[in-house]
Amino acid sequence: MLKSKTKKIMAAAAGMMLLCSVAAAETAGLQTVTKAGSNATVQANPKNFTGTAWATSLFSAHSPSKTYAAVVSFTPGARTNWHIHSTGQSLIVTEGFGYTQEWGREIVALYPGDVVWCPPGVKHWHGASSNTSMSHIAVSEVSDEGVTWLEPVTDRQYPK
């Protein structure tokens, strides 16, 4: 009788351990859903932009990934300063019309659906045209170096 009772206790304990491990595995793999409109929109730092731009975080980096993204909306004439991303940056134009430029290269017009890849260490800027707003999704990676913000894009450098 003792052996039978011990076997039942051991079987119950093993069953509980199995249930706990299944519950832990289910919790560890849960997706995160962020509902549209739940992240705050803030004005982009005026020290790093000419004109007014707004940024809305889409998501922060979720370890082990270092990727994060935001929607940046530029009012007509608004643009970033020249800057460098240590890990590069992808831009997906979603609305409007604007420009991007690498240091020492020609200005490139941007339209909805265009995707820009700016490699690590490349000095560049991007923003709206002088009479049209533009929005893009900016995708980057967290890094120790982050973004190096440089001088404003001058009116002479900016297309009219």
MOZIZI-V206851 format. One record per backbone hydrogen bond with DSSP energy under -1.0 kcal/mol. CO is the residue of the C=O (numbers start at 1). NH is the residue of the N-H. E is the energy in kcal/mol with one decimal. If there is no record, write none. Layout:
# MOZIZI-V206851
[[CO,NH,E] [CO,NH,E]]
This chain:
# MOZIZI-V206851
[[1,5,-2.2] [2,6,-2.5] [3,7,-2.4] [4,8,-1.9] [5,9,-2.2] [6,10,-2.7] [7,11,-2.5] [8,12,-2.5] [9,13,-2.7] [10,14,-2.6] [11,15,-2.2] [12,16,-2.4] [13,17,-2.5] [14,18,-2.3] [15,19,-2.5] [16,20,-2.6] [17,21,-2.4] [18,22,-2.3] [19,23,-2.5] [20,24,-2.4] [21,25,-2.2] [22,26,-2.4] [23,27,-2.2] [24,28,-2.3] [25,29,-1.2] [27,30,-1.2] [35,38,-2.0] [42,55,-3.1] [45,48,-2.3] [48,81,-2.5] [50,79,-2.3] [52,75,-2.4] [53,44,-3.0] [54,73,-3.0] [55,42,-2.7] [56,71,-2.8] [59,69,-2.0] [62,65,-1.7] [66,142,-2.7] [68,140,-2.4] [69,58,-2.8] [69,59,-1.6] [70,138,-3.2] [71,56,-2.5] [72,136,-2.2] [73,54,-2.7] [74,134,-1.9] [75,78,-2.6] [78,128,-2.1] [79,50,-2.7] [82,150,-2.8] [83,124,-2.2] [84,148,-2.8] [85,121,-2.4] [89,118,-3.2] [90,139,-3.0] [91,116,-2.8] [92,137,-2.5] [93,113,-3.2] [95,135,-2.1] [97,129,-2.0] [98,110,-3.0] [99,127,-2.1] [100,108,-3.0] [101,125,-1.6] [102,105,-2.2] [108,100,-1.7] [110,98,-2.0] [111,114,-2.5] [114,93,-2.6] [116,91,-2.7] [118,89,-2.1] [119,122,-1.5] [123,103,-2.6] [124,83,-2.3] [125,101,-1.9] [126,80,-2.5] [127,99,-2.8] [129,77,-3.0] [133,97,-1.7] [134,74,-3.5] [135,94,-2.4] [135,95,-1.5] [136,72,-3.0] [137,92,-2.2] [138,70,-1.9] [139,90,-2.6] [140,68,-2.6] [146,86,-1.7] [148,84,-1.8] [151,82,-2.6] [154,158,-1.7]]
